[in-house]
Amino acid sequence: MRGGKLTGMKTLLSIHWIFLSMATWMMGFLFPLYLNSVGFSEIQLGNVFIIGTALSTVVFITLFVHSDLIGRKFYLVVFGLFVVLSSLIAAALPPFFFLALFVILFYMATRRSPWTFGKIFAIEKFGREMGRSYGFFGASVTIGGSAGVFLAGAFVDSFGFGYSFLICSFIGLISLLPVAFLSGEKVKPQKFSFKPKFTKIFTGFIIHRFMYAVGLSSLLVFALPLYLKNELLLPYTLVGVVIAVQYIGSILGFLSGGLSDRHDFRRICYIGISLSGLLFLSAGLVGFLPLIILALFLAEFAHCIAASALPHFYKRVSTQLGRDISIVESVGITLGGSVGPGISGLMISFAGYPSVFAFGCIFLVGSALVLYALFR
């Protein structure tokens, strides 16, 4: 009976995150283009996204800390309503600077939430198959998000930005329907505290996630698409095909997450992260499109298998799941993900595209070495 209940929970959460990610990734694709189309310069875009992301991090951590006390289901609804609200604001009101901040704050906080909730549910509810469960959640998020990006382009070409934002809002509402069927179990930690314990292993794990995010974001945010377009002179359609193959590698990697439940999760993570860094490096050096596509597919596959093992690590470094995981995800992943693209832009300008692939590889492999030093 309990097994059937957990399977039902996993299905409902996956459906919820497919639609939620579809809406948030659509917003992530549409809103910068919309702001640019109404006169926001690149510098203004950078400023509003830096400030909006920073504010979203504060909201993100605060809500997850309270989810330790109140329960997870309530905050699944809150984050779902955030993307509905941000889409409605974008559709209905003129995009002056402070209003744009609120839109970015709401959908950026929501966009990160499935990855954090996925780890929490995998640890709390699926202890014997954490890697398999989190991998299933990760595949759901990637499927929904990639579909959202594809649909966003079609919607804005057909209906314009206003109606596209309304469609995002409607998809966000749909994402809340599965949550209604989840049981509202209250979380009762032994000792609730707003203040995290920055132990050596907890701090080291934040450093690992920061280095990992710097390496990955320096490659994937814009360096790789620009490399394919500007260096290899591929048409936009073919660039899209290459990115789609990457998504397939991500999905298959997440669906292989059960390996970390049956084998040494530490070794899987070390090898997966290091191998992905070396494969990304090779993709930037070979200059032959079929080999580049193969290297990118395998790199995504490797790092998503490694990502599926993360709940095993979080279980060991966290004393209060919502608080600690949200802090690591925000300070490590969000901050690192903001630093990486800035560095890659400078490196492309001064040293060319190969230097970015080398930089990303060094930080990914370095993050694996930090993890090895912590858990050997």
VOBA-1610 file (N, C-alpha, C; in pm, whole numbers, padded with zeros to 5 digits, always signed):
BEGIN
Met+00083-00120+00000Met+00000+00000+00000Met+00086+00125+00000Arg+00188+00124+00087Arg+00277+00239+00094Arg+00353+00258-00036Gly+00395+00146-00099Gly+00466+00157-00227Gly+00380+00221-00333Gly+00249+00182-00337Gly+00158+00244-00434Gly+00137+00391-00406Lys+00130+00428-00278Lys+00114+00569-00240Lys+00233+00652-00284Leu+00355+00597-00265Leu+00475+00670-00304Leu+00486+00681-00455Thr+00446+00576-00526Thr+00446+00583-00672Thr+00351+00691-00721Gly+00232+00698-00657Gly+00137+00803-00692Gly+00192+00941-00664Met+00261+00957-00552Met+00321+01086-00518Met+00426+01125-00621Lys+00510+01028-00660Lys+00614+01056-00759Lys+00552+01099-00891Thr+00444+01034-00931Thr+00376+01069-01057Thr+00316+01209-01050Leu+00249+01240-00940Leu+00187+01372-00925Leu+00291+01483-00923Leu+00400+01462-00850Leu+00507+01562-00846Leu+00569+01582-00984Ser+00589+01473-01057Ser+00650+01483-01190Ser+00560+01560-01286Ile+00429+01533-01281Ile+00336+01606-01368Ile+00337+01755-01330His+00335+01781-01200His+00340+01920-01153His+00463+01991-01206Trp+00580+01927-01196Trp+00704+01993-01237Trp+00720+02000-01388Ile+00660+01910-01462Ile+00662+01922-01609Ile+00594+02052-01650Phe+00474+02078-01597Phe+00400+02198-01636Phe+00461+02324-01573Leu+00507+02314-01448Leu+00569+02430-01385Leu+00695+02472-01460Ser+00779+02376-01497Ser+00901+02407-01571Ser+00870+02457-01711Met+00765+02405-01770Met+00723+02456-01901Met+00693+02605-01891Ala+00621+02645-01786Ala+00586+02786-01769Ala+00708+02872-01734Thr+00795+02826-01643Thr+00908+02909-01600Thr+01014+02920-01709Trp+01039+02813-01783Trp+01137+02820-01892Trp+01083+02906-02006Met+00952+02903-02028Met+00893+02993-02126Met+00916+03138-02085Met+00892+03169-01957Met+00916+03305-01908Met+01063+03343-01921Gly+01152+03250-01889Gly+01295+03277-01901Gly+01338+03306-02044Phe+01269+03246-02140Phe+01299+03269-02282Phe+01235+03400-02330Leu+01109+03425-02291Leu+01033+03535-02346Leu+01065+03671-02282Phe+01082+03674-02150Phe+01086+03803-02083Phe+01207+03888-02122Pro+01330+03831-02131Pro+01442+03915-02178Pro+01419+03970-02319Leu+01363+03887-02408Leu+01335+03933-02544Leu+01230+04045-02542Tyr+01131+04030-02456Tyr+01026+04131-02445Tyr+01084+04264-02396Leu+01165+04258-02291Leu+01226+04381-02238Leu+01312+04449-02344Asn+01389+04370-02417Asn+01472+04426-02522Asn+01388+04490-02633Ser+01273+04428-02663Ser+01188+04479-02771Ser+01121+04611-02735Val+01107+04640-02604Val+01044+04765-02562Val+01147+04870-02521Gly+01274+04843-02548Gly+01374+04947-02531Gly+01477+04927-02422Phe+01472+04817-02347Phe+01575+04791-02247Phe+01708+04761-02318Ser+01813+04832-02281Ser+01945+04805-02338Ser+02005+04680-02274Glu+02116+04632-02331Glu+02182+04514-02274Glu+02230+04541-02131Ile+02277+04666-02107Ile+02322+04700-01971Ile+02204+04701-01875Gln+02092+04758-01915Gln+01972+04757-01830Gln+01923+04615-01805Leu+01928+04530-01908Leu+01889+04390-01890Leu+01979+04323-01787Gly+02109+04346-01800Gly+02202+04287-01704Gly+02174+04331-01563Asn+02150+04462-01545Asn+02124+04515-01410Asn+01996+04458-01351Val+01888+04456-01429Val+01761+04410-01375Val+01766+04261-01342Phe+01840+04183-01421Phe+01847+04040-01393Phe+01939+04011-01274Ile+02047+04087-01259Ile+02133+04066-01143Ile+02058+04098-01014Ile+01990+04213-01011Ile+01917+04253-00889Ile+01798+04160-00865Gly+01724+04130-00971Gly+01608+04042-00957Gly+01646+03903-00909Thr+01756+03849-00961Thr+01801+03717-00918Thr+01846+03718-00773Ala+01916+03826-00733Ala+01960+03838-00593Ala+01840+03843-00499Leu+01738+03922-00534Leu+01617+03929-00450Leu+01544+03795-00447Ser+01541+03726-00560Ser+01474+03595-00565Ser+01542+03495-00474Thr+01674+03508-00457Thr+01748+03417-00370Thr+01705+03434-00225Val+01684+03559-00182Val+01638+03584-00045Val+01501+03523-00023Val+01410+03546-00117Val+01275+03490-00106Val+01279+03338-00109Phe+01361+03284-00197Phe+01375+03139-00214Phe+01417+03071-00083Ile+01523+03122-00021Ile+01572+03062+00104Ile+01468+03077+00214Thr+01407+03195+00225Thr+01308+03219+00331Thr+01192+03120+00323Leu+01140+03098+00202Leu+01026+03007+00186Leu+01065+02863+00215Phe+01182+02822+00173Phe+01221+02684+00199Phe+01251+02660+00346Val+01305+02760+00414Val+01324+02746+00559Val+01190+02723+00627His+01089+02800+00589His+00958+02784+00651His+00890+02654+00609Ser+00927+02598+00495Ser+00868+02470+00455Ser+00911+02358+00550Asp+01024+02376+00619Asp+01065+02279+00720Asp+00967+02278+00838Leu+00904+02391+00862Leu+00815+02404+00978Leu+00669+02381+00941Ile+00627+02435+00827Ile+00485+02431+00789Ile+00451+02309+00704Gly+00544+02263+00622Gly+00518+02152+00533Gly+00545+02189+00388Arg+00564+02087+00303Arg+00608+02111+00165Arg+00492+02150+00072Lys+00376+02090+00092Lys+00267+02108-00003Lys+00227+02254-00016Phe+00218+02326+00094Phe+00178+02466+00091Phe+00273+02547+00002Tyr+00403+02517+00011Tyr+00499+02596-00066Tyr+00511+02550-00210Leu+00470+02428-00241Leu+00453+02391-00381Leu+00349+02481-00447Val+00241+02508-00372Val+00135+02597-00424Val+00188+02740-00435Val+00262+02786-00335Val+00314+02924-00337Val+00403+02947-00458Phe+00496+02856-00484Phe+00585+02874-00598Phe+00507+02865-00730Gly+00406+02780-00736Gly+00323+02773-00855Gly+00250+02904-00880Leu+00199+02964-00773Leu+00130+03093-00788Leu+00226+03205-00827Phe+00353+03192-00788Phe+00452+03293-00826Phe+00463+03306-00978Val+00471+03192-01048Val+00487+03201-01193Val+00358+03250-01258Val+00242+03215-01201Val+00115+03268-01251Val+00113+03420-01237Leu+00153+03469-01119Leu+00153+03613-01092Leu+00252+03686-01182Ser+00373+03633-01196Ser+00474+03700-01279Ser+00429+03708-01424Ser+00364+03604-01475Ser+00315+03604-01613Ser+00205+03707-01632Leu+00113+03715-01535Leu+00003+03812-01545Leu+00055+03956-01539Ile+00152+03981-01452Ile+00210+04116-01445Ile+00276+04152-01578Ala+00352+04059-01634Ala+00421+04084-01761Ala+00321+04110-01874Ala+00206+04042-01869Ala+00106+04056-01975Ala+00026+04185-01962Ala+00004+04232-01838Ala-00095+04337-01816Ala-00037+04476-01798Leu+00088+04487-01751Leu+00139+04617-01710Leu+00263+04657-01790Pro+00290+04787-01804Pro+00409+04833-01878Pro+00536+04795-01803Pro+00640+04753-01874Pro+00759+04696-01808Pro+00862+04801-01765Phe+00828+04888-01669Phe+00931+04976-01616Phe+01022+04896-01521Phe+01134+04955-01482Phe+01243+04881-01418Phe+01199+04803-01294Phe+01129+04870-01201Phe+01095+04804-01075Phe+00989+04696-01094Leu+00902+04714-01189Leu+00804+04610-01217Leu+00873+04487-01277Ala+00970+04512-01365Ala+01048+04402-01423Ala+01120+04324-01314Leu+01166+04396-01210Leu+01233+04328-01097Leu+01140+04226-01032Phe+01014+04264-01009Phe+00920+04174-00945Phe+00891+04052-01033Val+00877+04074-01163Val+00853+03961-01253Val+00969+03862-01247Ile+01092+03914-01255Ile+01210+03827-01251Ile+01222+03758-01116Leu+01197+03833-01008Leu+01202+03776-00874Leu+01111+03654-00863Phe+00985+03668-00908Phe+00888+03560-00892Phe+00923+03438-00977Tyr+00953+03460-01107Tyr+00972+03339-01189Tyr+01110+03278-01171Met+01211+03357-01130Met+01343+03299-01104Met+01341+03215-00976Ala+01269+03261-00873Ala+01256+03180-00752Ala+01184+03050-00783Thr+01080+03057-00866Thr+01004+02937-00901Thr+01084+02842-00987Arg+01163+02896-01078Arg+01239+02811-01171Arg+01336+02720-01098Arg+01393+02767-00988Arg+01489+02687-00913Arg+01420+02588-00818Ser+01293+02613-00786Ser+01227+02535-00681Ser+01214+02385-00712Pro+01186+02340-00836Pro+01173+02195-00856Pro+01300+02117-00824Trp+01417+02177-00853Trp+01542+02107-00824Trp+01562+02091-00674Thr+01524+02193-00596Thr+01539+02185-00451Thr+01434+02093-00390Phe+01307+02111-00430Phe+01203+02022-00381Phe+01232+01877-00421Gly+01284+01858-00542Gly+01314+01722-00588Gly+01411+01650-00496Lys+01515+01722-00453Lys+01613+01662-00360Lys+01547+01634-00225Ile+01464+01728-00177Ile+01400+01711-00046Ile+01306+01590-00048Phe+01220+01581-00149Phe+01128+01467-00156Phe+01201+01336-00176Ala+01308+01338-00256Ala+01386+01214-00276Ala+01443+01164-00144Ile+01490+01256-00059Ile+01549+01218+00069Ile+01441+01178+00169Glu+01334+01257+00178Glu+01233+01235+00281Glu+01141+01117+00250Lys+01108+01097+00124Lys+01006+00998+00088Lys+01060+00876+00016Phe+01176+00887-00047Phe+01225+00777-00131Phe+01368+00741-00092Gly+01387+00720+00038Gly+01521+00700+00092Gly+01598+00585+00031Arg+01528+00477-00011Arg+01598+00361-00066Arg+01632+00376-00214Glu+01571+00473-00279Glu+01598+00495-00422Glu+01605+00646-00450Met+01689+00713-00374Met+01701+00858-00387Met+01749+00898-00526Gly+01853+00829-00575Gly+01907+00863-00706Gly+01807+00840-00817Arg+01738+00728-00812Arg+01639+00696-00915Arg+01524+00797-00912Ser+01477+00832-00793Ser+01365+00924-00780Ser+01403+01066-00824Tyr+01519+01113-00777Tyr+01560+01246-00817Tyr+01590+01253-00966Gly+01646+01144-01021Gly+01668+01139-01165Gly+01538+01147-01243Phe+01434+01081-01191Phe+01303+01086-01254Phe+01247+01229-01250Phe+01265+01295-01135Phe+01220+01433-01122Phe+01298+01524-01217Gly+01431+01504-01223Gly+01514+01586-01310Gly+01477+01571-01456Ala+01447+01447-01498Ala+01403+01424-01636Ala+01271+01496-01663Ser+01181+01495-01565Ser+01052+01563-01581Ser+01070+01713-01599Val+01157+01771-01517Val+01183+01915-01528Val+01244+01948-01665Thr+01337+01867-01710Thr+01404+01893-01838Thr+01307+01877-01955Ile+01222+01776-01948Ile+01122+01756-02055Ile+01027+01876-02061Gly+00974+01915-01946Gly+00882+02028-01943Gly+00948+02158-01986Gly+01070+02181-01937Gly+01139+02305-01970Gly+01176+02316-02117Ser+01228+02208-02173Ser+01266+02212-02315Ser+01143+02228-02403Ala+01031+02164-02365Ala+00906+02185-02439Ala+00860+02330-02428Gly+00879+02390-02311Gly+00840+02529-02291Gly+00918+02625-02379Val+01049+02602-02390Val+01132+02688-02476Val+01088+02675-02621Phe+01062+02552-02665Phe+01017+02530-02803Phe+00884+02600-02828Leu+00789+02584-02735Leu+00656+02643-02753Leu+00660+02796-02744Ala+00751+02850-02662Ala+00758+02995-02645Ala+00785+03064-02778Gly+00880+03010-02855Gly+00910+03070-02984Gly+00791+03067-03078Ala+00720+02953-03077Ala+00603+02941-03164Ala+00491+03035-03120Phe+00469+03047-02990Phe+00362+03133-02938Phe+00388+03280-02968Val+00512+03327-02945Val+00539+03469-02964Val+00533+03506-03111Asp+00572+03414-03200Asp+00560+03441-03344Asp+00413+03446-03386Ser+00330+03365-03323Ser+00189+03355-03363Ser+00099+03456-03295Phe+00123+03483-03166Phe+00029+03562-03087Phe+00087+03690-03028Gly+00219+03706-03031Gly+00281+03821-02968Gly+00311+03794-02820Phe+00381+03889-02757Phe+00426+03868-02620Phe+00311+03864-02519Gly+00214+03953-02532Gly+00107+03962-02433Gly+00031+03832-02415Tyr-00015+03776-02526Tyr-00090+03651-02518Tyr+00001+03534-02478Ser+00128+03541-02516Ser+00221+03435-02475Ser+00237+03432-02324Phe+00244+03551-02261Phe+00253+03557-02115Phe+00125+03503-02051Leu+00010+03531-02110Leu-00115+03476-02058Leu-00117+03324-02068Ile-00062+03270-02175Ile-00053+03125-02188Ile+00038+03067-02080Cys+00150+03137-02051Cys+00238+03095-01940Cys+00160+03088-01809Ser+00080+03190-01786Ser+00001+03194-01663Ser-00095+03077-01655Phe-00160+03046-01766Phe-00254+02934-01770Phe-00183+02801-01745Ile-00065+02783-01805Ile+00012+02661-01782Ile+00053+02651-01635Gly+00088+02766-01574Gly+00120+02766-01431Gly+00003+02721-01347Leu-00118+02764-01382Leu-00237+02719-01310Leu-00258+02569-01326Ile-00238+02518-01447Ile-00251+02374-01470Ile-00155+02295-01382Ser-00035+02351-01361Ser+00066+02280-01280Ser+00020+02260-01136Leu-00076+02342-01089Leu-00122+02331-00951Leu-00223+02218-00931Leu-00284+02170-01039Leu-00386+02066-01025Leu-00331+01938-00960Pro-00216+01884-01002Pro-00167+01762-00935Pro-00137+01782-00788Val-00099+01905-00749Val-00066+01931-00608Val-00188+01911-00519Ala-00306+01939-00574Ala-00429+01923-00496Ala-00451+01780-00451Phe-00394+01684-00521Phe-00414+01542-00487Phe-00303+01487-00398Leu-00205+01570-00364Leu-00099+01525-00272Leu-00148+01533-00128Ser-00107+01440-00047Ser-00141+01446+00095Ser-00056+01553+00162Gly-00117+01632+00248Gly-00047+01742+00314Gly+00018+01700+00443Glu+00128+01628+00434Glu+00196+01580+00555Glu+00284+01691+00611Lys+00271+01716+00740Lys+00350+01821+00803Lys+00487+01768+00841Val+00589+01850+00815Val+00726+01813+00849Val+00754+01856+00992Lys+00811+01765+01071Lys+00842+01795+01211Lys+00989+01765+01239Pro+01078+01858+01208Pro+01219+01834+01238Pro+01242+01831+01389Gln+01346+01761+01429Gln+01374+01749+01573Gln+01407+01885+01633Lys+01487+01965+01561Lys+01522+02098+01610Lys+01512+02196+01493Phe+01414+02284+01501Phe+01397+02382+01393Phe+01479+02506+01424Ser+01553+02555+01324Ser+01634+02675+01342Ser+01646+02748+01210Phe+01644+02880+01217Phe+01667+02961+01097Phe+01816+02969+01063Lys+01901+02939+01157Lys+02045+02958+01139Lys+02112+02827+01100Pro+02175+02820+00981Pro+02243+02697+00940Pro+02373+02677+01017Lys+02419+02554+01019Lys+02547+02521+01083Lys+02653+02508+00974Phe+02741+02608+00966Phe+02843+02608+00862Phe+02962+02522+00907Thr+02937+02392+00909Thr+03044+02298+00940Thr+03143+02293+00824Lys+03253+02226+00846Lys+03355+02214+00742Lys+03299+02146+00617Ile+03225+02038+00636Ile+03175+01964+00522Ile+03062+02040+00452Phe+02980+02113+00528Phe+02872+02192+00468Phe+02929+02307+00386Thr+03028+02379+00442Thr+03092+02489+00371Thr+03166+02438+00248Gly+03234+02324+00264Gly+03305+02266+00150Gly+03211+02225+00038Phe+03093+02178+00075Phe+02995+02138-00026Phe+02943+02259-00101Ile+02925+02373-00032Ile+02886+02497-00100Ile+02993+02537-00201Ile+03121+02526-00160Ile+03231+02560-00252Ile+03229+02469-00375His+03206+02340-00351His+03196+02246-00464His+03086+02287-00560Arg+02965+02317-00508Arg+02853+02353-00594Arg+02878+02485-00666Phe+02947+02578-00599Phe+02981+02704-00663Phe+03076+02681-00781Met+03181+02605-00760Met+03276+02577-00868Met+03209+02503-00982Tyr+03125+02408-00948Tyr+03051+02333-01050Tyr+02963+02426-01133Ala+02892+02518-01066Ala+02802+02609-01138Ala+02880+02708-01223Val+02994+02755-01174Val+03078+02845-01255Val+03122+02775-01382Gly+03172+02652-01368Gly+03220+02579-01484Gly+03111+02551-01585Leu+02995+02505-01538Leu+02887+02467-01629Leu+02825+02590-01695Ser+02799+02695-01615Ser+02733+02813-01672Ser+02825+02889-01767Ser+02956+02885-01743Ser+03049+02953-01833Ser+03043+02893-01973Leu+03003+02766-01982Leu+02993+02698-02111Leu+02854+02708-02173Leu+02750+02688-02093Leu+02618+02660-02149Leu+02527+02781-02162Val+02549+02888-02084Val+02454+02999-02086Val+02453+03066-02223Phe+02571+03101-02274Phe+02572+03157-02410Phe+02698+03122-02490Ala+02805+03076-02424Ala+02929+03049-02495Ala+02911+02939-02600Leu+02845+02831-02564Leu+02828+02720-02658Leu+02742+02759-02778Pro+02622+02818-02758Pro+02545+02859-02877Pro+02620+02957-02967Leu+02693+03053-02906Leu+02768+03148-02987Leu+02883+03080-03061Tyr+02947+02984-02997Tyr+03054+02908-03063Tyr+03000+02835-03186Leu+02886+02771-03169Leu+02826+02697-03282Leu+02788+02793-03395Lys+02737+02911-03358Lys+02692+03006-03461Lys+02807+03083-03523Asn+02896+03136-03441Asn+02998+03228-03491Asn+03125+03160-03539Glu+03165+03052-03473Glu+03289+02984-03511Glu+03265+02875-03615Leu+03160+02797-03597Leu+03130+02689-03692Leu+03036+02735-03802Leu+02980+02856-03788Leu+02893+02916-03890Leu+02769+02831-03919Leu+02713+02775-03813Leu+02592+02694-03830Leu+02470+02785-03838Pro+02369+02748-03916Pro+02243+02823-03914Pro+02172+02803-03780Tyr+02080+02895-03748Tyr+02010+02888-03619Tyr+01937+02755-03602Thr+01880+02705-03710Thr+01806+02578-03700Thr+01897+02465-03655Leu+02018+02460-03711Leu+02111+02353-03675Leu+02165+02373-03533Val+02182+02497-03492Val+02219+02523-03352Val+02112+02466-03259Gly+01986+02488-03296Gly+01876+02433-03216Gly+01878+02282-03211Val+01913+02217-03323Val+01921+02071-03326Val+02029+02021-03230Val+02145+02088-03231Val+02255+02047-03143Val+02212+02060-02996Ile+02146+02171-02962Ile+02100+02191-02824Ile+01995+02086-02786Ala+01909+02050-02883Ala+01807+01948-02857Ala+01871+01813-02826Val+01979+01780-02898Val+02051+01655-02870Val+02108+01657-02729Gln+02157+01775-02686Gln+02203+01789-02548Gln+02092+01756-02449Tyr+01972+01810-02472Tyr+01860+01784-02382Tyr+01829+01634-02377Ile+01839+01566-02489Ile+01815+01421-02490Ile+01918+01352-02401Gly+02045+01394-02410Gly+02148+01339-02322Gly+02117+01365-02176Ser+02065+01486-02146Ser+02030+01519-02007Ser+01921+01426-01955Ile+01816+01410-02034Ile+01702+01327-01992Ile+01746+01183-01969Leu+01824+01128-02062Leu+01871+00990-02047Leu+01963+00975-01926Gly+02045+01079-01901Gly+02132+01075-01784Gly+02052+01073-01654Phe+01951+01160-01646Phe+01868+01161-01526Phe+01794+01028-01508Leu+01745+00971-01617Leu+01672+00844-01607Leu+01762+00728-01568Ser+01893+00747-01573Ser+01989+00645-01528Ser+02030+00667-01383Gly+01957+00754-01313Gly+01995+00790-01177Gly+01995+00676-01077Gly+01924+00567-01109Gly+01923+00453-01019Gly+02059+00390-00997Leu+02155+00419-01084Leu+02291+00365-01067Leu+02350+00409-00934Ser+02320+00531-00890Ser+02377+00580-00764Ser+02316+00513-00642Asp+02199+00448-00659Asp+02139+00372-00548Asp+02202+00233-00534Arg+02250+00179-00645Arg+02301+00042-00646Arg+02453+00034-00635His+02520+00144-00667His+02666+00146-00666His+02715+00262-00581Asp+02844+00280-00575Asp+02904+00386-00492Asp+02868+00523-00552Phe+02777+00594-00487Phe+02730+00721-00540Phe+02843+00824-00548Arg+02939+00816-00456Arg+03050+00911-00458Arg+03133+00894-00584Arg+03167+00771-00613Arg+03250+00745-00732Arg+03175+00784-00859Ile+03044+00756-00864Ile+02964+00794-00982Ile+02968+00945-01001Cys+02958+01019-00892Cys+02957+01165-00902Cys+03094+01219-00943Tyr+03201+01170-00880Tyr+03334+01217-00916Tyr+03362+01194-01065Ile+03336+01070-01108Ile+03367+01033-01247Ile+03276+01109-01344Gly+03147+01118-01311Gly+03053+01184-01401Gly+03087+01330-01423Ile+03116+01403-01315Ile+03149+01545-01329Ile+03280+01564-01405Ser+03382+01486-01369Ser+03513+01499-01435Ser+03502+01464-01583Leu+03431+01356-01613Leu+03416+01314-01752Leu+03340+01419-01833Ser+03238+01479-01773Ser+03162+01581-01845Ser+03252+01701-01878Gly+03338+01741-01784Gly+03430+01851-01810Gly+03523+01822-01926Leu+03580+01702-01929Leu+03671+01664-02038Leu+03598+01655-02171Leu+03474+01607-02169Leu+03396+01598-02293Leu+03357+01736-02345Phe+03320+01827-02254Phe+03293+01965-02297Phe+03418+02027-02359Leu+03534+02002-02299Leu+03660+02053-02355Leu+03683+01999-02495Ser+03662+01870-02514Ser+03683+01811-02646Ser+03586+01868-02748Ala+03462+01900-02705Ala+03364+01959-02797Ala+03411+02094-02848Gly+03486+02167-02769Gly+03535+02298-02810Gly+03663+02294-02890Leu+03723+02175-02902Leu+03852+02166-02970Leu+03850+02088-03101Val+03756+01993-03116Val+03764+01903-03231Val+03727+01970-03363Gly+03632+02064-03363Gly+03599+02136-03484Gly+03525+02058-03591Phe+03478+01938-03559Phe+03407+01853-03655Phe+03268+01826-03598Leu+03163+01872-03666Leu+03030+01877-03608Leu+02980+01744-03553Pro+02988+01632-03627Pro+02937+01505-03569Pro+03005+01470-03437Leu+03137+01494-03427Leu+03208+01464-03302Leu+03168+01562-03192Ile+03142+01688-03230Ile+03096+01786-03132Ile+02961+01744-03074Ile+02869+01703-03161Ile+02736+01660-03115Ile+02749+01539-03022Leu+02834+01443-03060Leu+02854+01324-02977Leu+02913+01363-02841Ala+03014+01450-02842Ala+03078+01491-02716Ala+02979+01564-02625Leu+02896+01652-02682Leu+02798+01725-02602Leu+02691+01632-02546Phe+02647+01538-02626Phe+02548+01440-02579Phe+02604+01361-02460Leu+02727+01312-02475Leu+02788+01232-02368Leu+02819+01317-02245Ala+02858+01444-02267Ala+02886+01533-02154Ala+02760+01557-02071Glu+02648+01583-02138Glu+02522+01603-02067Glu+02478+01475-01996Phe+02494+01363-02064Phe+02459+01234-02005Phe+02539+01210-01878Ala+02670+01237-01884Ala+02758+01212-01769Ala+02726+01304-01652His+02708+01433-01680His+02689+01523-01565His+02548+01508-01505Cys+02450+01459-01583Cys+02317+01437-01525Cys+02310+01307-01445Ile+02388+01207-01482Ile+02401+01089-01395Ile+02463+01132-01262Ala+02567+01215-01270Ala+02630+01265-01148Ala+02531+01347-01065Ala+02451+01430-01132Ala+02353+01513-01061Ala+02250+01428-00988Ser+02216+01312-01045Ser+02117+01225-00983Ser+02164+01170-00849Ala+02295+01170-00828Ala+02351+01120-00702Ala+02349+01225-00591Leu+02311+01349-00623Leu+02322+01457-00525Leu+02242+01436-00397Pro+02118+01379-00402Pro+02047+01360-00275Pro+02126+01279-00172His+02209+01185-00217His+02291+01108-00124His+02388+01199-00049Phe+02443+01298-00118Phe+02534+01393-00053Phe+02458+01489+00039Tyr+02346+01542-00012Tyr+02270+01637+00069Tyr+02221+01573+00199Lys+02187+01447+00194Lys+02142+01378+00316Lys+02251+01378+00422Arg+02375+01376+00377Arg+02487+01368+00471Arg+02536+01503+00519Val+02509+01610+00443Val+02558+01741+00485Val+02450+01827+00550Ser+02323+01786+00542Ser+02213+01869+00590Ser+02164+01823+00727Thr+02135+01920+00813Thr+02071+01890+00941Thr+01924+01933+00940Gln+01888+02019+00844Gln+01749+02064+00826Gln+01731+02087+00677Leu+01657+02000+00611Leu+01665+01987+00466Leu+01628+02114+00390Gly+01509+02170+00414Gly+01466+02287+00339Gly+01564+02402+00351Arg+01606+02430+00473Arg+01699+02539+00499Arg+01834+02515+00431Asp+01893+02398+00456Asp+02030+02373+00411Asp+02039+02354+00260Ile+01944+02281+00201Ile+01950+02261+00056Ile+01926+02392-00017Ser+01833+02474+00031Ser+01808+02602-00036Ser+01928+02694-00027Ile+02001+02690+00085Ile+02122+02773+00099Ile+02230+02727+00003Val+02252+02596-00004Val+02353+02544-00097Val+02315+02575-00241Glu+02188+02553-00274Glu+02143+02578-00411Glu+02154+02726-00446Ser+02125+02814-00351Ser+02126+02958-00379Ser+02268+03014-00379Val+02342+02991-00271Val+02477+03046-00260Val+02570+02978-00359Gly+02557+02847-00372Gly+02645+02774-00462Gly+02604+02786-00607Ile+02485+02734-00640Ile+02442+02725-00780Ile+02405+02862-00837Thr+02322+02941-00769Thr+02278+03069-00824Thr+02393+03167-00837Leu+02474+03179-00733Leu+02588+03271-00739Leu+02689+03225-00844Gly+02720+03096-00844Gly+02813+03044-00945Gly+02760+03061-01085Gly+02628+03039-01100Gly+02566+03055-01231Gly+02563+03198-01279Ser+02577+03294-01188Ser+02585+03435-01227Ser+02727+03475-01263Val+02825+03416-01195Val+02965+03450-01218Val+03017+03390-01350Gly+02978+03265-01377Gly+03031+03194-01492Gly+03014+03265-01625Pro+02893+03310-01660Pro+02874+03378-01789Pro+02956+03507-01800Gly+02971+03580-01689Gly+03051+03701-01694Gly+03196+03672-01728Ile+03250+03566-01667Ile+03388+03528-01696Ile+03402+03479-01840Ser+03306+03401-01887Ser+03315+03348-02023Ser+03311+03461-02126Gly+03229+03565-02100Gly+03225+03678-02192Gly+03360+03746-02204Leu+03427+03766-02090Leu+03559+03828-02092Leu+03661+03739-02164Met+03655+03609-02139Met+03753+03518-02198Met+03734+03508-02349Ile+03610+03507-02395Ile+03585+03505-02540Ile+03643+03630-02605Ser+03626+03744-02540Ser+03673+03870-02596Ser+03825+03875-02606Phe+03894+03822-02505Phe+04040+03837-02500Phe+04118+03715-02546Ala+04057+03596-02537Ala+04136+03475-02568Ala+04065+03378-02662Gly+03941+03405-02701Gly+03872+03319-02795Gly+03795+03206-02727Tyr+03716+03135-02807Tyr+03627+03032-02756Tyr+03698+02912-02692Pro+03812+02864-02747Pro+03876+02747-02683Pro+03911+02772-02536Ser+03945+02897-02501Ser+03981+02927-02362Ser+03863+02905-02268Val+03739+02932-02316Val+03621+02913-02233Val+03599+02765-02205Phe+03616+02681-02307Phe+03598+02537-02287Phe+03704+02482-02191Ala+03827+02535-02200Ala+03932+02493-02106Ala+03898+02539-01965Phe+03850+02663-01951Phe+03811+02716-01821Phe+03700+02633-01759Gly+03596+02604-01837Gly+03485+02524-01786Gly+03529+02387-01741Cys+03617+02325-01819Cys+03668+02192-01784Cys+03745+02198-01652Ile+03831+02299-01636Ile+03912+02310-01514Ile+03822+02324-01391Phe+03717+02405-01400Phe+03630+02426-01284Phe+03544+02303-01256Leu+03499+02233-01360Leu+03421+02112-01336Leu+03506+02004-01272Val+03624+01979-01327Val+03713+01878-01269Val+03755+01922-01129Gly+03783+02051-01111Gly+03820+02101-00979Gly+03709+02081-00877Ser+03583+02100-00919Ser+03471+02078-00827Ser+03461+01932-00785Ala+03494+01842-00879Ala+03493+01699-00845Ala+03604+01666-00745Leu+03718+01732-00757Leu+03829+01710-00663Leu+03792+01761-00524Val+03722+01875-00517Val+03676+01926-00387Val+03581+01825-00322Leu+03490+01770-00403Leu+03396+01672-00351Leu+03469+01547-00302Tyr+03568+01505-00377Tyr+03648+01387-00338Tyr+03718+01414-00204Ala+03774+01532-00188Ala+03845+01566-00063Ala+03750+01566+00056Leu+03624+01602+00034Leu+03527+01607+00142Leu+03476+01469+00184Phe+03460+01379+00086Phe+03390+01253+00112Phe+03475+01127+00093Arg+03605+01144+00077Arg+03689+01025+00054Arg+03691+00937+00178
//
